[in-house]
Amino acid sequence: MPDSDRALTPGPTISFQFNLGKVPDQGEDSDPIVRDGPDLGLVGVFDGMGGAGGTVYETPDGPRTGAYLASRIARDVVEDRMLDLLEPNWNLKGEVAAQDLQRSVKRALEERLTELKAPTSRLRSKLLRALPTTMAIIALQRSHGSGSAWTCHIFWSGDSRAYALLPGGARQLSTDDLRDTGDAMANLHHDSVVSNAMSADTEFHVNYRRVELEAPFLLCCATDGCFGYVPSPMHFEHLVLGPLPGARNVEAWSEAVQSSISAVTGDDAAMAMMGVGTDLEGFQTLLAPRVNELVEEFIAPIDSLRAAVEEAEQSLEAARQGYAHGTAEMWGRYKPAYERHLQPQPFPEVPAEHEGPADAAPDDLETEAHPGSGAAESAEATAGHRPSDEVPS
């Protein structure tokens, strides 16, 4: 490649990386990989799977989950292997490299699991894994014959992602390994199970894809804590690129991205970013129109629709509360008469003058003489009758 051609098309020029743990010193994402040279680049992230890898192991550094350990073991192995495999004057054989990474990581995880001497549980869930982690990395080589053409070798397992950010928009370079397949928008709203991830006790594979890009461009690898809590993929692109035009330096751009992610994420979040082909000022000029386009065509309209939904939901909630309050108030007025005969009623007290002897039988009360009654007539007849031995002769 002519030296003049190289001078016109610089290699990796800017980069940043961060690892945001929700709990200090307990984050299950590893620190990202960011390595570069004049004709090479390497960026990658690893997300320890906290749900599947929640088993806690005793280590010299204290108790650590399997997810925490797995992401760091995989990171170190992958970085070492890729630095051996990635050379400026040799075209990387992607499929062979993917198999190499699979074998190397599998062996390292198995050996570490043996060292941990974890007791074998009799209860085994299909969702549990020993030392599970996802991975997404991009290995970058300058292509032969053109100083501005680059080959991106993308390797991944799980749902961490690799992206290219171009003047025409973001491009997802990896495919999410999920049980329920769907596009990036659908996956935001359906929490599917990861179908393929690195681990010590299950089979897994490393996916590979090759993409040719023309510089300048940005490459980004991110765990799902970065992109999984925004309303749309367009919002993620804007989250990353929005602060770029006004950033005074790369560190300020990185801090703004971290702040935006921290404000929305519910998970650990790690990102590795690399720019190829121009400097910060060049990317600001190159991507400023895209930022404006995102806002005008996607972000503002979606946010307006979402605000309308939120307003409608608030009105609906207010109407529900009004309905509940009004119905309760009207029922309170209606209820006493409605339930009058459902309540126990006391018997009326009998006046003292109508009370009979304390030991009077019910029959005594029923045969009390009253004028005109049959009982009175019977009494009168008895008073005028004498027995036959008393009749005068």
C-alpha positions, 0 to 999 in steps of 0.5 A: 500500500503506498505511503501517500494512500495511508496518509490520506486514510488514517486508521483508528484515531479516537476511542473510549470505553466504559463499564458502568456497574449498578453495584460498585465492584459487583458489576457483572460486565467486564471492562471492554477491550479497546486496542488499535494500531495503524492498520488494525483495531479490536473492540469488544464487550462481555456481559456476565449473565447474572440470572443464569450465572447467579451461583456465588463462589468463594475467591481470594477477592471475596464472594463472586458470582459465576457471571462476574467471573465468566465475563472477565475470564472470557475477556482475557482469553479473547484479547490474548487470542485475537492479538495473536491471530490479528496481523496487519499483513495476513487476512484473518480467517474468520471461521477458523478464528471463531472456532479458536475462540470457542475452544479457548474460552470453553477450556478456560471456563472449565478449568476455572470451574474446576479450580473453584471446587464448587459443590455439585447441586442435585437440583439443576435448572435448565436456566442455570449455567456455570460461568455464563457470559455473552460476547461481542467483538469487532476485529478490524483490518485495513483491506488490501488495495485501498487505504480507505477500505476496511474489513470488520470481522464480527464475533459474538455469542449471546445478545451483546451487540456490535454496531457501525455508525455511519453518516447514513445511520447505525448498522447492527452487525451482530444478530441477537442469540435469542430463543424468540427471534425478532428484530431490534424493536421487537426485542426491546419489548419482549424479554426473550431467553438467550439461546446461545452464550459462553459457559463452562457446562453447556455447548455454545458456538461463536458466530462470525460475520464479515463486513466491508466498510469504507472509512470514516466510520465509528465502531461500537460494541455494547452490552444490553444495559446500553441499548435495552432500556431505550424506546427504540433503536433510533433512540440508542443511535441518538443517545450515542451520537447526540452529544458528539457535535458539541463535545469539547473532546473525546472524554466529554463525549464519553461522559455524556453517553455514560450519563444518558445510559445511567439515567435509563438503564436497569442493568450493568452497561459496558461500551467500547467505541472506536473511530476510524478515518478521521479525528474528533472534529472530522466526525463532528462535522461528518455526523452532525447532519445525521444527529439533526435527521434523527431528531427531526424524523424519528426522535421528536415524532416518537417522543411526541407520540409517547407523550400523547400516550402518557397524557392519555394514560394520566387522563385515564387514571384520573377518570378511573379515580373519579369513577371509583370515588363517585361510585363509592359516594353514591353507593354510600347514599343508596346502601342504607335503604337497600340493606335495611332488611339485611341488618338484624332488627331488635324486637319491640318491648311489651308494655307492663300492663299487658304482661301476664303472670311470670309463670303463665303458659302461652295457653293462658294468654290465648284463652283470656276472655273478651266480650263476644268471644266464645270463651266468655259465653262458655263462662256464663253458661257454667255459672248458671248450671247446677249439678242434678243432685242440687235441683229442688224436688 
